[in-house]
Amino acid sequence: MLVSAAEMLKKAKAGKYAVGQFNINNLEWTKAILQTAQEMNSPVILGVSEGAGKYMCGYNTIVGMVNGMIETLGITVPVALHLDHGSYEGAKKCIEAGFSSIMFDGSHYPIEENIAKTKELIELAAAKGMSLEAEVGAIGGEEDGVVGSGEVADPNECKMIADLGVSMLAAGIGNIHGKYPANWAGLNFEVLGKISELTGDMPLVLHGGTGIPAEMIQKAISLGVSKINVNTECQLAFAAATREYIEAGKDLQGKGFDPRKLLAPGVEAIKATVKEKIELFGSANKA
């Protein structure tokens, strides 16, 4: 059964570890992430971007697939199904479809409008026992065609949004989606420290977890980051393993072309990546 992300993140914040949000792109991704979380006895958040939502035939399809897998695979660790970077309309659709958590990305609206829309969605989500993540300061890089350069959030704006009653807050601290460029300046820990100070017990979210060095991740967790989003890293691992299988000509041997065989090395690569992240984030055996 799906749960809100609020409880697992409160525990993470208090226990100084982080829960991974691993974005799903299809059945293989979802199964690999759920199985690994269960093996590691770790809570987990399945992230769905609006683009991936369209690709997987809409939110109803995703809710049905995830609920079916939790039951069939005997998943007992806490699982939240979370809309990633949701628009106002997308957030409403996921509330209806049976997601257990949503992110409303109002970072491109003027702060007053971001606040008004966030308030309305908090009420709708709360009525269904769902958690809500808000964003202040756009996260850089490209996600579903939206490109940002990695803004640094204003700690006072973060406090304004946190005080509305959101469950978790994503604050830009120089992090970006996708691969980090060679000239990346790193995370702004000074701002993260200020945000943490002003927002108290609020679990903070770090987007763009791919490619941030391990010691930076650990420092961010020590400063109040309780949720870390990973997507690109699983995609790169899946692609590399699939390429290796095909370049070795394995798809031409016997029934190697069968998708169950063709996609298996990629699935194992996703599992290995998720396992590594769960260990780094410290959420193993915290279910």
Order of alpha helices (4+ residues) and beta strands (2+ residues): alpha-beta-alpha-beta-alpha-alpha-beta-alpha-beta-alpha-beta-beta-beta-alpha-beta-alpha-beta-alpha-beta-alpha-alpha-alpha
